[in-house]
């Protein structure tokens, strides 16, 4: 595939992600992974998970994974195209619809739409989390660590950074691979 064809494919993938990303880029994490690993095998699932981890370790914005995918696939032009394609369509849509959304702030249909989109967003984010857990928990020790972290998140009030820090320390000490 030519460089122009590759950049066009990157733009096509991320333009659709931009318009589907209710609740932010994390909401389409599962679809993003499916597109770049399965539909267009630009990288392996493990490479995707590693890029996601790197993106999450960096200070915001949360959609840095998009830039890293573009970089991995097509270098600097790919990073710029992926980032622009992920940001521009949803930003334009928001810009042009915000006055309409504000004008109908007291309309019953607006509250209904907003209430209906909340579980959609939550479901999309949980789907992405399940996909990453399945990809990164290939061995029994990493699967046990994932389950332990999930249980700590659900049943304690520990700060998430403490749980993630402990998991990172276990990995650094070689307890889990």
ABEGO torsion letter per residue (X at the ends): XBAAAAAAAAAAAAAAAAAABBGEAAAAAAAAAAAAAAABBABBAAAAAAAAAAAAABBOBAAAAAAAAAAAAAEAAAAAAAAAAAAAAAAAAAAAAAAAAAAAAABAAAAAAAAAAAAAAAAAAAAAAAAAAAAABABAAAAAAAAAAAAAAAABABBAAAAAAAAAAAAAAGABX
